[in-house]
Amino acid sequence: MRQPVTERPGPTKTIELQVGGVTRMFVLRAPAGYDARTPVPVVFAFHPFGMNVQYMQGRAPFPTAWPEAIAVYPQALPGAGRSGFQPSWQATGGEAGGRDLVFFDAMVEWLSANHCIDDKRVFVMGYSNGARFSGALACERAGVLAGVAMASGSLACEPPQPLPIILSHGIRDSTIEYEQGVAASRRWAARNDCKAPPKNGVPGCFVADSCGAAPVVLCSYDGGHEYNEPFTRAVVEFFKAARKQ
């Protein structure tokens, strides 16, 4: 019996860029059969504190969850904030001299020059410290983004404009407390002109009520600071419906 054909992710490429006199690296996964002529969406996935691109590829496998998109897994440098020698991302726009914002700009510029990306479907996602950086990008690079996903993170800035936002947080998280995720969802609900923030305190994904500008979703799970694997699929479905205006 003939087996059905399934779409597989394309090959892995490691790209190095010189940014501010420092070599920065990211892993690129383009769709299988990518023709470099059809605009495709891009998802940046930022790893947590102390981790790396290999870890994040295993936690959030966008090449298999969304094989039509380009997946980008950037590597952090050591030394942002209080991290010492551990790889970490800046959590605010001014932290670490803005080095990771400049890195993000360089990656977008490189992708635009070397691939056919859909500039109305550029998305960022992060876990823990990576989620905090995704929040910083939502504030500092809102005009570039079509949507943001934050897993087990917090928001350290005031959103300048509405954006589609989906958050995930463990109800028993003792590293970045659950209430910080709830607070982030409420701030985004206010910015996105929602009548009420998403429901919280019980497991499940809940949408903020009657958002006039952009949707806000909070996915709560009965766990701690670990990554909730079903969130990857929820992010993909959320991003597929989003497009920069």
Secondary structure, 3 states (H helix, E strand, C coil): CCCCCCCCEEEEEEEEEEECCEEEEEEEEEECCCCCCCCEEEEEEECCCCCCHHHHHHHCCHHHHCCCCEEEEECCEECCCCCCCCEECCCCCCHHHHHHHHHHHHHHHHHHHHCCEEEEEEEEEEECHHHHHHHHHHHHCCCCCCEEEEECCCCCCCCCCCCCEEEEEECCCCCCCHHHHHHHHHHHHHHCCCCECCCCCCCEEEECECCCCCCEEEEEECCCCCCCCHHHHHHHHHHHCCCCC
